[in-house]
Every structure is written in C-alpha cells, then in structure tokens.
Amino acid sequence: MGAFMWNQWARFVSITASVYIIWAGIWGIFYRKFFWDFVGGVHMDTATQKGIIPGKNSAPFIAIIVTVPFVQIVALLVGMLNLTVEYPAPFIKKASIYRSWVFRIVLLTFQAFLGFLFYQGTNAGIWSTIAAVAYLRAQIRGELLEGARENVGKREAA
C-alpha cells in the first residue's frame, strides 16, 4: 500500500473548495446575507419585522456584503484564480506560482476568510481551511509537487 500524499489530497480538496466558492459567490450576489449578523444582533418577532436585525457594529460588513456584493465578487475571482492554479492552465503550469506552496496556502487562507464572511460561502471557507492545513502538512513533510522538478528554472521562449 502506498504512502498518503498530502499535496495530492489537498489539491483535490482545494479544487472542490474553489468550485464551491465560485458557486457561492454567484449565489451570494443574488441572495445577499452577512453570516455573522447574529453577533450583536437583536431577534425580532413582530408583525413588521421578523428574524435577526444586525447590530450597529455590523454596518461596515453590511455595506460590502449586502448593499454592494463586493465580498462575493472578490471571492468569485479568488476562487477562479485558485482553480486556475490547482487545475493548471498551460500558461500557469510553467510559472513559479504553480510550484509555490506558500502562494497556495496564502491564496487558500484568503479564500477561506472571504468565504466565512457571507452566508453562502461558509462551507467553502471550511474546506479552504482544510486544504490550506493539508498543504502546510505536505510542506512540513517535505513533499514535492508532481512535475515541479522538471519545470524548475525553465522559461518559455517569447
């Protein structure tokens, strides 16, 4: 039986999380909800207002998530960038960012942060965090990316 390759498993989890956050970003543009509105919010059950009314401390988040879907659009773009790196496009496969563990870990951490901000992206945020931790584990164990050795120092002729 073979050894468990953390970077391969992390790549599959990262692809899944990226597709999920792309879907969540599209869905979040149409159905906008700030996930953390219950922190400091007030539960209303009157004839005119139902549900949780966010507190005053949530106003900046409401502005960039509910009023203008800025976070959803950025999450969508970050998910597309991560998907381009993880499921490599031919022009990315020879670039140094394809071989970089740090770039992937930072990109996944940023993707997870964006996912945790809006309601539809919370699962993608969880899976992005898991993938970042798995890539960190692969880096600690000294694993190498498949095909990275062959591409070190190579540049395409312009």
Long-range contacts (C-beta under 8 A, 24 or more apart in sequence): 5-138, 5-143, 6-134, 6-135, 6-137, 6-138, 6-141, 6-143, 7-134, 7-135, 7-138, 7-143, 7-145, 8-146, 9-134, 10-131, 10-132, 10-134, 10-135, 10-137, 10-138, 11-86, 11-131, 13-127, 13-130, 13-131, 13-134, 14-82, 14-86, 14-104, 14-108, 14-128, 14-131, 14-135, 15-83, 15-86, 15-87, 16-127, 17-82, 17-108, 17-111, 17-112, 17-115, 17-124, 17-127, 17-128, 17-130, 17-131, 18-79, 18-80, 18-82, 18-83, 18-86, 18-111, 18-124, 18-128, 19-79, 19-83, 20-79, 20-123, 20-124, 20-127, 21-75, 21-76, 21-78, 21-79, 21-111, 21-114, 21-115, 21-121, 21-124, 21-125, 21-128, 22-76, 22-79, 22-80, 22-83, 24-72, 24-75, 24-115, 24-118, 24-120, 24-121, 24-123, 24-124, 25-72, 25-73, 25-75, 25-76, 25-79, 25-120, 25-121, 26-72, 26-76, 27-120, 28-69, 28-71, 28-72, 28-75, 28-118, 28-119, 28-120, 28-121, 29-69, 29-72, 29-73, 29-76, 31-119, 31-120, 32-65, 32-66, 32-69, 32-72, 32-118, 33-65, 33-66, 33-118, 33-119, 33-120, 34-58, 34-61, 34-62, 34-65, 34-66, 34-117, 34-118, 34-119, 35-116, 35-117, 35-118, 35-119, 35-121, 35-122, 36-61, 36-117, 37-62, 61-117, 65-117, 65-118, 71-114, 71-117, 71-118, 72-118, 72-120, 72-121, 74-114, 75-111, 75-114, 75-115, 75-118, 75-121, 75-124, 78-107, 78-110, 78-111, 78-114, 79-111, 79-124, 81-107, 82-107, 82-108, 82-111, 93-147, 93-151, 94-151, 94-154, 94-155, 94-156, 98-145, 98-148, 98-151, 99-145, 99-148, 99-151, 99-152, 101-135, 101-136, 101-138, 101-139, 101-145, 104-132, 104-135, 105-132, 105-135, 105-136, 105-139, 108-132, 108-135
